């Protein structure tokens, strides 16, 4: 079963709390994972940031239900149903989602940050607010939110992935336009930034100086030079096939080498990849797309224009031991 989105989790989470007892968030994650028959891989699927995808969706479902006044959080990491939540369940809803929550004034204020006098009085539960009673600007500003199926964290991750993929495509396009000499320096910069080749001067002397039997250069695997890696780095117009990899492997054997990296601006055929993976030698194939991705990851040929930091509540600050 596919991992349910956070809106699909709202009703099951509210029903889980329908017994009126205090529930631990972590326990609810496991119970809902069992309910939706998620595999172990699906339960452990992570964002790029390292946080758990499914647990995050349960957490956002809980947060939104709490902001609507349907759940309360008496203690850290816990929740229980409120009278407002029980009243909603009594209507036997088939689904609870953002459109449902937008009927509650506290949730509308949470989304729009349009604080009113009730915030000052600390009103605990908010009665349903019919869509017709919403002011025009609120209706307009919540229209997109009501339709989205992504949590805020997922939306940020999705936008980051889209921006990164677009940048990588631009980088690859520029790589294919540079001169062979510039490409050689580019490869040096990437390898040194990744921690190979010792200093840039050392790597610069090594790359492009061998030209011996299909080997373009030799670089240190570590800064102490305890082991070396043989490199083939070529701007390639067509797809690199098995014969080119076989030639490189033969060159490695001629040098009694065990490790090599073949870098190209194009792609490798499946036969080439299968061959590289079937031999005793350790040969890493880096095509144009992966090279561009490594450049973006290690800030080679790209400039940072801004950064965004995701933060969460520091419960230890508010609840010291």
N, C-alpha and C positions, 0 to 999 in steps of 0.2 A: 504493500500500500504506500502511495506517495505521502510524503510528510505534509500534514495539513497546515494551511496558513493560519496566522494568529486569529483571524476572525472566525474561522471554523472551530477553533479551540474555545471560543468564548462560552458557548452554551454548555459543552461538556464540563468545563471548569466550574461554571456556576452550579450545574447539577451535582458535581462532586461535593460542593460545599453545602448542598441543600439540607444536610443533616443538622446544620446549625453548630457543628463542632469546629474547633480550631484546627486548621490543616497546615502542614509544612509545605512550602513551595517545592522543595526537592522531592518530597514524597508524591506530590501531585504530578510532577514531571514524569516520574516512573509509572504512575498509574495510568496517565493518559497515553504514554508510549505503549503500554500493554493494551489499552483499549483500542488504539489504532493499529495494533499489530506491527509496530515498527521493527525493522531488523536491527541488529547490533550496530551495523555500519550507519544506518539512518540515525540512530540515537546518538552516535558519536561524531556525526558530521559537523565540521567546524567552519566558522567564518575565517577569512584570511587573518583576522585579528586574533584568532585563537579561541574565541568564545563558541559555545555550543549552539548550533542553529535551532534545534527543537526546544531546548531549554529557554532560549531567548524568545521564541515565539510564545511559549507558555507565560513567560515573564511579562511580555507586552500585553497579552490578553488579560492577565491579572491587573496590570497597571491601569488599563483602560476601563475595566469593570469597576475598579476602585474609584477612578476619577468620576465615573457616572453615579457613584453611590450605591452600587449593587454589591460590592464587597467592601469589607473593612480589613485593616491590617493592624490588629492590636499590638503585635510584637514583631520584631524583625524576622523576616523570612517566613511569615505566617499569613493566613487570611481566613476570614469567615464570612458567611453570607449576612447581609443586612435585611431589614424588613422590606426595603425597596426591592432588593434582589429576590426575596421570597415572593413578593407581590407579582413580579414579572414572570417567575416560573409558574405561578398559579394560572397564568393565562395560556399555558402550554404552548410556548413559542416553538416554531420549527427551526428557527435559526436566530442567533443574536450576532449582529455585526455592527459596523460603525454607524450605519443608518439607524439602527435601533438605539444606540447610545446617544445619538444626536437629539433624541427626544427628551434628554435629561439636561436641565439647565446647567448643572455643575460641569458636565462634560463639554458643553458648548463653550463655557467660560475657559475650561482647560485648553481647548483647541485654539480659541481665538485670543486668549489672554485678555478678554474683555471683563475685567473685574468690576463688580458692582457692590452695592451696600451689603448684600448677603455675605460676601467674603469677609467683611469687617466683623460681622456678628458671629462668624464661625459656624454657620448652619451645617449640620452633619450630613443630612440627606437632602437631595434635591428632587422635587416632584417632576414627573414627566412634563416636557415642554413640547407641545404639538408643533410640527414643522410649520404650520400656518401662522403660529404665534411668533416665530423667529423674525427678528428684524431683517430687512433685505440684505444689508452688507454681510450678516452672519451666514445667511443662506448661500450667498455667492462665494464666500471664503471657505466654506466647508464642503462645497460640491466635489472638488477634486479629492479631498481627504476621504469622503464617504466611499469613493469608488476604488481607492487603492487597496491592494492586497498585501503590500509589503509593510513590514515594521520599519520604523525610522532607521534602525541599524542596517536593515536589508537594503533600503533605498540608498543609503550612503555607500554601502558595499557595491551595489549595482552601478551607481554613478561612477565610482572609482574604477571599477572594472572596464566600463565603457570608455572612460577617458584614457586609461592605460592602453587599451587595445588600439584606440585611435592614434595615440602617440607612437606606439610601437610600429604601426603601419607607416607613419610619416618617417620614422627613423630608418626603417628598412628601405623605403624609397630613396632616401638620401644616400644610404650606404651603397646602393647599386650605381649611384652616379659618381662616386669618388674615384680618384685615380688609384692604380695598384699600390703606389707608394703610400698614399694616404690610408688606404685600407690596411696596409701593413702596420702603420703607426696606431691605427684604431684598434687592431687586434692586441697590440702590446698594451695599450691603455686598459682594455677590458681585462686581460689576464692579470696585470699588475694590481688593478683595483680589486680583483677577486682574491688576491693574496698569493698569486703565483709569480715566478720569474725574479724573485728578489727585488732589487730596485728597478726603476724604469730604465736606468742606464744599462744595467745588466741585461734586462730583457731586450732592449734595443740592439745590443751587440749580438744577442743570440738569434733573434728572429731574422730571417732573410739572409743569413750568412752561410747556411749549410748548402742547400741546393743539391744534396747528395741523395740520388736515388729516390726521389719523391718526398724528401724531407725538407721543409722550408726553414726549420729552426729547432733549437733545443733550449728549453727553459727549465729552471729549477722548480720542483714541485713545492718546495718550501724555502723559506728565506735562508736556511742554513745549507741548502744544496744537498740534503741527504739523499734525494732521488731526483731524477730528471724526467721530463715529459717531452716527447717529440711532437712537433706541430706541423701540420699542413694547412696553410691559410690561402685560399684562392677566391678571387672574384670569378664567379662561374655563371655563364649565360644559361646553359641547359641544366637538366637534372643530373646529379651525380649518381652514376650507377655502380654496380658491384665491381667492375674492372678497376676503377680508380681506387676503391677501398682495398682491393686485393693487392694492388701495387704498393699502397701505403703500408699494408701489413708486411709485405715482403721487405720493404725498406727497413721497417722496425726490426724484423728478424735479422737482417743483415748487420744491424747495429747492436744486436743482442739486447734490444730494448723490449720492455713489456708494456709500456703505456704510451698512448698517442691520442692526440686531439686533431680531428679533421674539421676545419671551419670553412664554410662556404656561404656566399650570398644567396645561393639558390636553394634547392631541395635535394633530398636523397630518395632514391627509389626504394621500394619495400625490400627488394633483393639486396640492396646495399646495406640496409639496416639489419636484415636477417643475418647476413654474413658477418657483420661486425659483432653481433650478439652471439654468434655460434663458435667463435674461435677463442683460443686460450688467451690471446693478447687482449689487453684492456684498451679498446678504441672507443672514444667518445665522439659522436657525430653532432656537430652544431650547425644547423641550417640557418638561413637568413632570419626566419621568424624568431628562433631561439636567441640568436645573436642580438637582435633588436631588443628582445625582452631583457636580456642580461645587461644591455647598455642602459635601459631605463631603470632597471633595478639597482644598478650600481652607479647611477648618475654620470654616465659617460656620454657626452654629446647632447645632454639635456640639461635644462636649467630649472631650478625650483622657483615657482612663482608664488607659492603659498602652501600652508599646511593646516590641517584641521585635526584637533585632538578630541577624541571621544572620552567623556567623563561619566562616572557613575557616582552615586551617593556613597560616601565613606561612613558606613554604619559604625565602625569602630570609634570614630570621632564623637558621634552622638550617643554611643552606648559603650563607654570605656569599661574595661574589666575592673 
